[in-house]
Amino acid sequence: MIDKDYPTPLILKELEYETFQYLRTRKELREEVIFQSFFQDINLFFQSISDKSKLNSNRLSFESGFDQLIDNKLYHIVVGFVLDGIETRTAPKKNKKSVSNYKFVSYSISIIDLVVEKKVIKRLHFDYAISNEQPGPRFHFQFPGEMSTYIDKKGVDCAKADADLSSWFEKPRIIFFPISFALLLEFIFNEFPSITTNKIKNDNNWLGIVKKNEEVLLKPYYQNCSDFFKSNHKPSNLFYRNFYYE
């Protein structure tokens, strides 16, 4: 299975905890005007999850954004995720095994024009399709995904955005790799660089966080992909059609 080494809910939540713990220390986000609201939301969210003893049972949900120049035009970039699941342990005590009970895992990025038209330009969301409860490839992204409360509060007519972007039309679901909040931000920092984000991107502590996320999420994922092609399976057992949809 493509997700056989996907981290347990608690491990994934701990990755997110460490990411937010780091971001709330960055003075660049605190001091630069366009990031201040984003920084405040980061701190409020971290306060809500600061008790690590409750992290396993908590449903994590975050969405916020910041302004960014893209092709010499100011846009608002929105990033968010919902992570719902609990890690349990099986008996006996000597050989306890972690069991993942995921309910919902989804990350999103939106680009909004708040200067001229107050409209959604782009919106993508990245899902982990849990077992057979959710259709599509196990890891996939979709365009555009439903609008959110945060976008609505920014003055965007979400009903119109849903209609214009055909949010009701959920297909195609396109294969993608597992993602986390740190990997989502790393994507944004590389695609839409700025003086502020470059300072974060080049910081050794940030590099350590990204490296850890890659080790936990991407390394086993690509190893599983490689193992599939190395194995002696039936010619009719195809990577995309079978392995990725299992």
C-alpha positions in Angstrom: 0.0 0.0 0.0 1.2 3.5 -0.9 0.5 4.7 2.6 1.8 1.8 4.6 4.5 3.9 6.3 2.4 7.1 6.6 3.0 8.5 10.1 0.5 8.0 12.9 -1.8 10.9 13.8 0.3 11.8 16.9 3.6 11.8 14.9 2.0 14.1 12.3 0.6 16.4 14.9 4.0 16.6 16.6 5.5 17.7 13.3 2.9 20.5 13.1 3.5 21.4 16.8 7.2 21.8 16.1 6.5 23.9 13.0 4.2 26.3 14.9 6.6 26.4 17.9 9.3 27.6 15.5 7.2 30.1 13.5 6.1 31.9 16.7 9.7 32.8 17.5 10.4 34.5 14.2 10.7 38.3 14.8 10.5 38.9 11.0 6.9 37.6 11.1 6.1 39.6 14.2 7.6 42.9 13.0 6.7 43.1 9.3 3.3 44.6 8.8 2.1 42.2 6.1 2.8 39.2 8.3 1.5 40.5 11.7 -2.0 39.1 11.4 -0.5 35.7 10.3 1.9 35.8 13.2 -1.0 36.5 15.6 -3.0 33.6 14.3 0.0 31.3 14.6 0.4 32.3 18.3 -3.3 31.9 19.1 -3.3 28.5 17.4 -0.1 27.4 19.3 -1.7 28.4 22.6 -4.6 26.1 21.8 -2.4 23.1 21.3 0.4 24.0 23.8 -0.5 21.1 26.1 1.3 18.3 24.4 -0.4 15.7 26.7 -3.7 16.5 24.8 -2.2 16.6 21.4 -3.2 13.1 20.4 -6.9 13.7 21.1 -7.0 17.2 19.7 -8.4 18.0 16.3 -6.1 20.5 14.7 -7.5 23.1 12.4 -5.7 26.2 11.2 -6.1 28.8 8.4 -4.6 32.2 8.0 -2.7 34.2 5.4 -0.4 37.1 4.5 0.1 39.5 1.6 2.7 38.8 -1.0 3.9 40.4 -4.2 3.4 38.0 -7.1 4.5 39.3 -10.6 4.5 42.8 -9.2 0.9 42.6 -7.9 -0.2 42.3 -4.3 -2.1 39.1 -3.5 -3.2 37.4 -0.2 -1.8 33.9 0.2 -4.0 31.7 2.5 -2.6 28.4 4.0 -4.5 26.0 6.2 -5.1 22.4 7.2 -7.4 20.1 9.1 -5.9 17.1 10.9 -8.2 14.8 12.7 -7.2 11.5 14.1 -6.1 9.6 17.2 -3.2 7.2 17.7 -4.1 4.2 19.9 -2.0 1.3 21.3 -2.7 -2.4 21.1 -1.9 -5.0 23.8 0.1 -6.7 25.1 2.3 -4.2 26.8 5.6 -5.6 25.7 4.7 -5.5 22.1 2.5 -2.4 21.9 1.8 -1.3 18.4 0.6 2.1 17.3 -2.7 2.1 15.4 -3.7 5.1 13.3 -7.3 6.1 13.5 -7.5 9.0 11.0 -10.8 10.7 10.3 -9.7 13.6 8.0 -6.5 15.0 6.7 -6.5 18.0 4.3 -4.1 20.9 3.5 -4.9 23.9 1.3 -3.4 26.9 -0.3 -5.4 29.8 -1.8 -4.3 33.0 -3.7 -6.8 35.9 -3.3 -7.0 39.3 -4.9 -8.1 41.6 -2.1 -7.0 44.8 -3.8 -9.1 45.0 -6.9 -11.9 42.5 -7.1 -11.9 40.5 -3.8 -11.9 37.2 -5.6 -10.2 33.8 -5.4 -7.6 33.5 -8.1 -6.3 30.0 -7.2 -7.2 27.4 -4.6 -5.8 23.9 -4.2 -6.3 21.4 -1.5 -4.2 18.3 -0.8 -5.8 15.3 0.8 -4.9 12.0 2.4 -7.8 9.8 1.3 -8.4 7.5 4.2 -9.1 3.9 3.4 -12.1 3.5 1.2 -14.1 6.3 2.9 -12.8 8.9 0.5 -12.6 8.4 -3.3 -9.5 9.1 -5.4 -5.8 8.3 -5.2 -4.6 7.8 -1.6 -2.6 11.0 -1.7 -3.9 13.6 -4.2 -4.7 17.3 -4.8 -7.8 18.9 -6.2 -8.8 22.2 -7.7 -10.3 24.2 -6.2 -11.9 22.7 -3.1 -14.7 24.4 -1.1 -14.2 28.0 0.1 -13.5 28.6 3.8 -14.7 30.8 6.6 -11.4 32.6 6.6 -11.8 33.5 2.9 -15.4 34.6 3.6 -14.2 36.9 6.4 -11.8 38.5 4.0 -14.8 39.9 2.1 -14.8 37.4 -0.8 -18.2 36.3 -2.0 -17.7 32.6 -1.4 -21.0 31.6 -3.0 -19.9 33.3 -6.2 -16.4 31.9 -5.9 -17.8 28.4 -5.6 -19.9 28.9 -8.7 -17.1 30.6 -10.7 -14.6 27.9 -9.9 -17.1 25.0 -10.0 -16.2 23.9 -6.5 -18.9 21.3 -6.6 -17.0 19.5 -9.4 -14.5 17.5 -7.3 -12.6 15.7 -10.1 -10.0 15.1 -11.2 -8.1 14.0 -8.1 -4.5 14.1 -9.1 -1.8 11.9 -7.5 0.6 13.8 -5.2 2.9 13.1 -2.3 2.1 13.4 1.4 2.3 17.0 2.7 2.5 18.8 6.0 2.3 22.5 7.0 6.0 22.9 6.9 6.2 21.4 3.4 3.3 23.6 2.3 5.1 26.7 3.5 8.4 25.5 2.0 6.6 25.3 -1.4 5.3 28.9 -0.9 8.7 30.2 0.2 10.3 28.8 -3.0 7.5 29.7 -5.4 6.9 33.2 -4.0 10.2 34.4 -2.4 10.6 37.6 -0.5 13.2 39.1 1.8 11.3 37.9 4.8 10.6 34.4 3.7 14.2 34.0 2.5 15.4 34.8 6.0 13.3 32.0 7.3 14.1 29.6 4.4 17.8 30.0 5.0 17.6 29.6 8.8 19.2 26.4 10.0 16.4 25.7 12.4 13.9 25.9 9.5 16.1 23.7 7.4 16.0 21.1 10.2 12.2 21.2 10.4 11.8 20.7 6.7 14.4 18.0 6.7 12.5 16.1 9.5 9.2 16.5 7.6 10.8 15.1 4.5 12.3 12.2 6.4 8.9 11.3 8.1 6.6 11.9 5.1 8.5 11.9 1.8 11.3 9.3 2.3 9.0 6.4 3.2 6.6 7.5 0.5 9.2 7.4 -2.3 10.7 4.2 -0.9 7.3 2.5 -1.2 7.1 3.7 -4.8 10.5 2.4 -5.5 9.7 -1.0 -3.9 6.6 -1.4 -6.0 8.7 -1.3 -9.2 11.3 -3.6 -7.8 8.8 -6.2 -6.8 7.8 -9.2 -8.9 4.1 -8.5 -9.2 1.5 -9.4 -11.8 1.7 -7.4 -15.1 -1.9 -6.4 -14.5 -1.0 -4.9 -11.1 -0.3 -1.3 -12.1 1.2 1.5 -10.0 -1.4 4.1 -10.8 -4.5 2.0 -11.2 -3.9 -0.4 -8.3 -1.1 0.5 -5.9 -2.0 4.1 -5.7 -5.7 3.5 -5.2 -5.4 0.7 -2.6 
